[in-house]
Amino acid sequence: MKIPNRIIAPVLLASMCAGLLMAFLWWQLTQSTLKLSGIQSIDTDMLGIPVPIISDIPIDSGDTSLLYLRQGDIYALRGEWSEAQEQYEKSVDSGGGLAALRKLAQAQMQRRDMKGIRSTLKQLKSAGARPEDVLLLEVIIQLRAGELVDARKVLDSAEDSPQKHYGLSLLAIIQGSHERAIQELKLTINGWDPVLRSYARTLNASYDEFALFPNGSDIHLITLISRALAQVQECELALPLLIQVTTSKDDYRDAWVVQGYCELTTARPEQALASLEQAYSLDPQKPEIQYFLARSYAALHEYQNAITFFEYALTNGFIPQGEVRRLIARYALEIGNAGLALDQYEALTNDPKATFESYQGYVTAAAALGQAEEALVKAKLATEKWPDNARSYALLGTVAVQLDRKAEAKAAFEKALEMNPSLPGVKEKLLAL
């Protein structure tokens, strides 16, 4: 598609997209993971847009494969795909079956692990995955590799299914055949697959939004479609489109933000940093830009810079605040600043919606500062908050060991094992007393 040399951005479109773009992108991206993981979105930000909240019930299951699967879902929800892939691999090895293999394939696709995805594809076939799901996965691999002719042949010869129509819609988008894309998306929306229906609605919404502006330019359509592709976890397909936009219009802030996000999501931290720095130069006060810029620095192991921009985002009102505090604490521990980490975990644990992870973090930071008594108090509060969960007692036992309170540690570990005999590592700690 040829992009005009001179583009005038419609003021109304810019005003609608600018303020809500990143909050909406954050929500939509997490919704995809939420649908697959069962984790609920239960809170709203100041704009009334739902934001993801990790369940305050610590993961505790006698099924090891399920434990790894749920932990992987939490990492995926946060966009931490390397950690998610590791957990999904453990779930597969523990007998997680098709559910774990599908999640593993998702993580490998996000990380561009093509060797891994092809191996997982073989496992899916052997495990009895639906032919339609295998078809779509094969087609997406071809689309990402630029094998459009091969993808067309596979799709044209396939039996009718939502997966076929969704694959055809992605192919049409890449080729700029937007009328065909809309037709295929509508067929997908009317199909039986609930996840693909949701994805198709998201992509179709970009065309509906563009239709509100009859004088809109190609560059705006491309940007809207690219944003939608990012929302349905197809950043690899979105990036070539976004590069068209940012190359021809280098002051298009929102395009730079989505491009930076996609580069970050697909394990291109250097490129993400460059794109988000460009967005930051255009709008240095936007907290979402500061947040993703911080994540880019963190991906490059520049933790102090990451902390600085996370603090900017927090000051400027980024929502959810807990996500920013969690990351500040995490990277503060990486650079040995346990005091800063403890401050963040203190704020997190004082939140009525505090997660078990925040209590674990507080205990770790307090121990690093030699504040074992404070850690014990927080661990006891965890058992009060989650009295029916074995991991809270395992946490209490661990802190008691550090204080050489063997009787208290033994009682806590025995309680944990009574509730969940397969909880990892607890038997070994009990035997070591």
KAFENLIN-V365683 format. One record per helix or strand of 3 or more residues. SS is the DSSP state (~ for helix, > for strand). FROM is the first residue (numbers start at 0). TO is the last residue. If there is no record, write none. Layout:
# KAFENLIN-V365683
SS,FROM,TO
SS,FROM,TO
This chain:
# KAFENLIN-V365683
~,10,36
~,63,76
~,80,92
~,96,109
~,113,125
~,130,143
~,147,156
~,161,174
~,177,188
~,193,210
~,217,230
~,234,247
~,252,264
~,268,281
~,286,298
~,302,314
~,320,333
~,337,348
~,355,367
~,371,384
~,389,401
~,405,418
~,425,430
